[in-house]
Amino acid sequence: MTNLSDISQKARELHFNSLVIDGSQSAPLTATHIERLRKGGIHAVNYTCIRNTDDFSLAAVNIHKLHKTIDENKDQVLLVRTSEDIIRAQTSRKIGVIAGFQNAAAIMDKLEYLEIFYLLGVRIIQLTYNSRNLLGDGCVETADGGLSRFGKWVVKEMNRLRMVIDVAHCGERTSLEAIEISNSPVFISHSNAKALCPSLRNKSDVVLKALTEKGGVIGAAFWAPLVYRDPKIRPSLADFLGHIDYLVEHTGIDHVAIGSDIGEGESREKYEAMFVGGGGIYPEITQGLGDWYTFDNRMVEHLDTAVNFPLVTNGLLARGYSETDIKKIMGGNIMRILKEVVN
């Protein structure tokens, strides 16, 4: 079922009465998008608040802009500093914004910058983006060199500060080493199963096993290049739900969440510079995809807007998931890791 008006009453009630947290979004935080989040029944989102290429000073400026945006919309959104802030957002009918980075390059070579970002409200940091930085290798690096010495120090400092370590775009070895070294559960904010879709951005069964053993969580992503079964065909909602099935089977119900990777309102030019079909800055991620892959079709069919989040709840119900398990996937598991790590 792919039309919001056709979802079951049971699914609608379950969705809008559940705590819903999106593990990753990069959509500009405009009044329009805030309303989309509300319509989708989303109570909190891990929001990419800086550009992946930002150095420390640019990151600080962009975090300041986020604070201004939140202040200008304080009747609708609030900054999440603790897990309790998410409950406060839910009960006050606001959207909780969890400030996150998709690249730790902004800390440069200064470990103390981490604490400054923490004080500014940042709670989730992805160690690398697709390529290599001072911490380690991203997923497109063929060397797969893992974490650097500095990267290992960053993991320990993030543990001390109670910040969530994210390895969604990290290489295989970087992911495994971060999971092994961390004293806290690790988050894979937006990836899927490499066994079903061979994208470099997806995670192997080896990583999934390590993640599970340390209590971590993976957010299943809507981005089509991470979901396809046939690279020549745009993936469907059923294909996405198949990834959830696989992840639940191989990690357990307590380790799967949603990390949509929705970027509604992003610039077409900026996006295509990175991920145009078979080209852009990261051709390794989109090469081999059929002509269907364009800016307008970059998400799974029917999952191209936050408004359609209830379709996931409806699909999981139709597949026989219990209400308790659906609540875990839609927000409970991310809430658990935030309580454990951030407090």
C-alpha positions as CSV (number, residue, x, y, z in Angstrom):
1,M,0.0,0.0,0.0
2,T,1.6,3.3,-1.1
3,N,-1.1,5.9,-0.6
4,L,-1.4,7.6,2.8
5,S,-5.1,7.8,2.5
6,D,-5.3,4.0,2.1
7,I,-3.3,2.9,5.2
8,S,-5.2,1.0,7.8
9,Q,-6.7,2.8,10.8
10,K,-4.7,0.5,13.0
11,A,-1.5,1.6,11.4
12,R,-2.5,5.3,11.5
13,E,-3.3,5.1,15.2
14,L,-0.2,3.1,16.0
15,H,2.1,5.5,14.1
16,F,0.8,8.7,15.6
17,N,0.6,7.2,19.1
18,S,4.3,6.0,19.0
19,L,7.5,7.8,19.6
20,V,9.0,8.3,16.1
21,I,12.7,9.2,15.7
22,D,14.5,9.6,12.3
23,G,18.1,8.6,12.6
24,S,19.3,10.8,9.8
25,Q,18.0,13.8,7.8
26,S,19.8,16.6,6.0
27,A,16.8,18.6,4.8
28,P,17.1,22.3,5.4
29,L,15.2,23.1,8.6
30,T,12.6,25.4,7.1
31,A,9.1,26.1,8.3
32,T,7.9,24.0,5.4
33,H,10.0,21.0,6.5
34,I,9.1,21.3,10.1
35,E,5.5,21.0,9.0
36,R,6.4,17.9,6.9
37,L,8.0,16.3,10.0
38,R,4.8,17.0,12.0
39,K,2.6,15.5,9.3
40,G,4.8,12.5,9.2
41,G,4.4,12.0,12.9
42,I,8.1,12.4,13.6
43,H,9.0,13.6,17.1
44,A,12.8,13.9,16.7
45,V,15.5,13.8,14.0
46,N,19.2,13.4,13.9
47,Y,19.8,16.6,11.8
48,T,23.0,17.2,9.8
49,C,23.7,20.7,11.0
50,I,27.0,21.4,9.1
51,R,28.4,20.7,5.7
52,N,30.6,17.7,5.3
53,T,33.5,19.9,4.1
54,D,33.3,22.4,7.0
55,D,36.4,23.1,9.0
56,F,36.1,24.1,12.7
57,S,35.2,27.8,12.1
58,L,32.6,27.1,9.4
59,A,31.1,24.3,11.5
60,A,30.7,26.7,14.4
61,V,29.0,29.3,12.2
62,N,26.6,26.7,10.9
63,I,25.8,25.4,14.4
64,H,25.1,29.1,15.3
65,K,22.7,29.3,12.4
66,L,20.9,26.1,13.7
67,H,20.5,27.7,17.1
68,K,19.1,30.8,15.5
69,T,16.6,28.7,13.4
70,I,15.5,26.8,16.5
71,D,15.1,30.1,18.5
72,E,13.1,31.6,15.6
73,N,10.8,28.5,15.7
74,K,10.9,27.7,19.4
75,D,7.1,27.2,19.4
76,Q,7.6,24.2,17.1
77,V,11.2,22.8,17.6
78,L,13.7,22.4,20.4
79,L,17.3,21.4,20.6
80,V,17.9,17.9,22.1
81,R,20.7,17.8,24.6
82,T,19.5,14.7,26.6
83,S,17.0,11.9,25.9
84,E,14.5,13.6,28.2
85,D,14.4,16.5,25.7
86,I,12.9,14.1,23.1
87,I,10.1,13.2,25.6
88,R,9.6,16.9,26.2
89,A,9.3,17.4,22.4
90,Q,6.8,14.6,22.1
91,T,4.6,15.8,25.0
92,S,4.7,19.5,23.9
93,R,4.0,18.6,20.3
94,K,7.3,20.0,19.1
95,I,10.1,18.5,16.9
96,G,13.3,17.5,18.8
97,V,16.4,18.4,16.8
98,I,19.5,16.3,17.6
99,A,22.5,18.2,16.2
100,G,24.7,15.8,14.2
101,F,27.7,15.8,11.9
102,Q,28.1,13.4,8.9
103,N,31.9,14.1,8.9
104,A,34.3,14.6,11.8
105,A,36.6,16.6,9.6
106,A,35.4,19.7,11.4
107,I,37.4,18.8,14.6
108,M,40.5,19.0,12.4
109,D,43.5,17.8,14.4
110,K,42.3,19.2,17.7
111,L,40.8,16.8,20.2
112,E,39.6,19.7,22.4
113,Y,37.3,20.9,19.5
114,L,35.1,17.9,20.3
115,E,34.2,19.3,23.7
116,I,33.5,22.7,22.2
117,F,31.0,21.1,19.8
118,Y,29.5,19.2,22.7
119,L,29.0,22.4,24.6
120,L,27.3,23.9,21.5
121,G,24.8,21.0,21.6
122,V,26.2,18.5,19.1
123,R,25.4,14.9,20.2
124,I,26.1,12.6,17.2
125,I,29.2,12.7,15.0
126,Q,30.0,10.4,12.1
127,L,33.7,9.6,12.1
128,T,34.2,9.8,8.4
129,Y,32.2,10.6,5.3
130,N,32.8,8.6,2.2
131,S,36.5,9.4,1.8
132,R,39.5,9.5,4.1
133,N,39.9,12.2,6.8
134,L,42.3,12.5,9.7
135,L,40.3,9.9,11.7
136,G,40.2,7.1,9.2
137,D,38.9,5.7,5.9
138,G,35.5,6.2,4.5
139,C,33.6,3.6,2.5
140,V,35.0,4.5,-0.9
141,E,38.6,4.2,0.1
142,T,40.0,1.0,-1.5
143,A,42.8,0.8,1.1
144,D,40.3,0.2,3.9
145,G,42.9,1.4,6.4
146,G,40.7,1.6,9.4
147,L,41.0,4.2,12.2
148,S,44.1,6.3,12.5
149,R,45.8,6.9,15.9
150,F,43.9,10.2,16.1
151,G,40.7,8.4,15.2
152,K,41.1,6.0,18.1
153,W,41.6,9.0,20.5
154,V,38.5,10.6,19.1
155,V,36.4,7.5,19.8
156,K,37.6,7.5,23.4
157,E,37.0,11.2,23.8
158,M,33.5,10.9,22.4
159,N,32.9,8.1,24.9
160,R,34.0,10.4,27.7
161,L,31.8,13.3,26.5
162,R,28.9,10.9,26.1
163,M,28.5,11.6,22.3
164,V,27.1,9.0,19.9
165,I,29.6,7.6,17.5
166,D,28.1,7.1,14.0
167,V,29.9,5.0,11.4
168,A,27.3,5.0,8.6
169,H,29.7,6.2,5.9
170,C,32.8,4.6,7.3
171,G,34.8,1.9,5.6
172,E,34.5,-1.7,6.8
173,R,37.6,-1.7,8.9
174,T,36.9,1.8,10.3
175,S,33.5,0.6,11.3
176,L,34.7,-2.6,13.0
177,E,37.5,-0.8,14.9
178,A,35.2,1.9,16.1
179,I,32.7,-0.7,17.4
180,E,35.5,-2.7,19.1
181,I,37.2,0.3,20.7
182,S,34.1,2.2,21.9
183,N,32.9,1.7,25.4
184,S,29.4,2.7,24.3
185,P,27.1,1.3,21.7
186,V,27.7,2.6,18.2
187,F,25.2,4.0,15.8
188,I,24.9,3.3,12.0
189,S,22.6,6.2,11.4
190,H,21.6,5.5,7.7
191,S,22.7,2.3,5.9
192,N,21.2,-1.0,4.8
193,A,22.3,-4.6,4.3
194,K,25.1,-5.2,1.9
195,A,23.9,-8.8,1.4
196,L,20.8,-7.4,-0.3
197,C,22.3,-4.4,-2.0
198,P,26.1,-4.3,-2.7
199,S,26.5,-0.6,-2.4
200,L,29.8,0.5,-0.7
201,R,27.6,2.5,1.7
202,N,25.9,-0.6,3.1
203,K,27.1,-2.8,5.9
204,S,28.3,-6.4,5.7
205,D,27.1,-9.1,7.9
206,V,30.4,-9.0,9.8
207,V,29.8,-5.3,10.7
208,L,26.2,-6.1,11.7
209,K,27.3,-8.9,13.9
210,A,29.9,-6.7,15.7
211,L,27.3,-3.9,16.0
212,T,24.8,-6.2,17.6
213,E,27.3,-7.7,20.1
214,K,28.1,-4.3,21.4
215,G,24.4,-3.2,21.7
216,G,24.4,-0.8,18.7
217,V,21.6,0.2,16.3
218,I,21.4,0.6,12.5
219,G,19.0,3.0,10.9
220,A,17.5,1.6,7.6
221,A,17.8,4.3,4.9
222,F,15.3,5.4,2.2
223,W,18.1,6.5,-0.3
224,A,17.5,4.4,-3.4
225,P,21.2,3.5,-4.2
226,L,21.2,1.7,-0.8
227,V,18.0,-0.3,-1.4
228,Y,17.8,-1.6,-4.9
229,R,17.6,-5.3,-5.7
230,D,18.1,-4.8,-9.4
231,P,20.4,-1.7,-10.3
232,K,18.3,-1.1,-13.4
233,I,15.1,-0.7,-11.5
234,R,14.1,2.0,-8.9
235,P,13.5,0.2,-5.6
236,S,10.1,0.0,-4.1
237,L,8.7,0.3,-0.6
238,A,8.6,-3.5,-0.5
239,D,12.3,-3.6,-1.3
240,F,13.0,-1.2,1.6
241,L,10.8,-3.3,4.0
242,G,12.9,-6.3,2.8
243,H,16.0,-4.7,4.2
244,I,14.3,-4.2,7.5
245,D,13.3,-7.9,7.5
246,Y,17.0,-8.8,6.8
247,L,18.4,-6.5,9.4
248,V,15.9,-7.8,12.1
249,E,16.8,-11.4,11.2
250,H,20.6,-10.7,11.4
251,T,20.8,-8.3,14.3
252,G,17.6,-8.7,16.3
253,I,14.6,-6.5,16.8
254,D,16.4,-4.3,19.4
255,H,19.0,-3.1,16.9
256,V,17.1,-1.8,13.9
257,A,15.7,1.7,13.4
258,I,14.9,4.2,10.6
259,G,17.5,6.6,9.3
260,S,15.7,7.9,6.3
261,D,18.5,10.1,4.8
262,I,15.8,12.3,3.4
263,G,17.0,15.7,2.1
264,E,13.9,17.4,1.0
265,G,14.6,21.0,-0.1
266,E,18.3,20.3,-0.9
267,S,19.8,22.0,-3.9
268,R,19.6,20.0,-7.1
269,E,23.0,21.4,-8.2
270,K,24.7,20.5,-4.9
271,Y,23.3,17.0,-4.8
272,E,24.1,16.2,-8.4
273,A,27.7,17.5,-7.9
274,M,28.1,14.6,-5.4
275,F,25.8,11.9,-6.7
276,V,24.8,12.3,-10.3
277,G,24.2,8.9,-11.8
278,G,27.6,7.2,-12.2
279,G,29.5,10.5,-11.6
280,G,29.9,13.4,-9.3
281,I,32.4,13.4,-6.5
282,Y,31.5,9.9,-5.5
283,P,31.0,7.9,-8.7
284,E,31.7,4.6,-6.8
285,I,28.3,4.9,-5.1
286,T,26.0,5.5,-8.1
287,Q,27.9,3.9,-11.0
288,G,26.0,1.0,-12.5
289,L,22.5,2.4,-11.7
290,G,20.0,2.6,-14.4
291,D,18.5,5.7,-16.0
292,W,15.9,5.8,-13.3
293,Y,18.4,7.3,-10.9
294,T,17.9,11.0,-11.0
295,F,17.7,13.8,-8.4
296,D,13.9,13.5,-8.5
297,N,14.0,9.7,-8.1
298,R,16.8,9.5,-5.6
299,M,14.6,7.9,-2.8
300,V,12.7,4.7,-2.7
301,E,9.3,5.0,-4.4
302,H,6.8,6.6,-2.1
303,L,9.4,7.3,0.6
304,D,10.6,10.6,-0.8
305,T,9.1,12.8,1.8
306,A,8.9,12.8,5.6
307,V,5.2,13.1,5.3
308,N,5.0,9.4,4.2
309,F,6.6,7.9,7.3
310,P,3.3,6.2,8.3
311,L,3.7,4.0,5.2
312,V,6.6,2.3,6.9
313,T,4.5,1.5,10.0
314,N,1.7,0.3,7.8
315,G,4.0,-1.9,5.8
316,L,5.5,-3.4,8.9
317,L,2.1,-4.2,10.3
318,A,1.1,-5.9,7.0
319,R,4.3,-8.0,7.3
320,G,3.2,-9.3,10.7
321,Y,5.4,-7.3,13.0
322,S,3.9,-6.8,16.5
323,E,3.0,-3.3,17.7
324,T,5.8,-3.6,20.3
325,D,8.4,-4.4,17.7
326,I,7.2,-1.6,15.4
327,K,7.5,0.9,18.2
328,K,11.1,-0.2,18.7
329,I,11.9,0.2,15.0
330,M,10.2,3.5,14.6
331,G,11.9,5.2,17.5
332,G,12.3,3.0,20.6
333,N,15.7,1.6,19.6
334,I,17.2,5.0,18.9
335,M,15.8,6.3,22.2
336,R,17.4,3.4,24.0
337,I,20.9,4.2,22.6
338,L,20.5,7.9,23.3
339,K,19.6,7.0,26.9
340,E,22.6,4.7,27.2
341,V,25.1,7.1,25.6
342,V,23.9,10.7,26.0
343,N,21.8,10.2,29.1
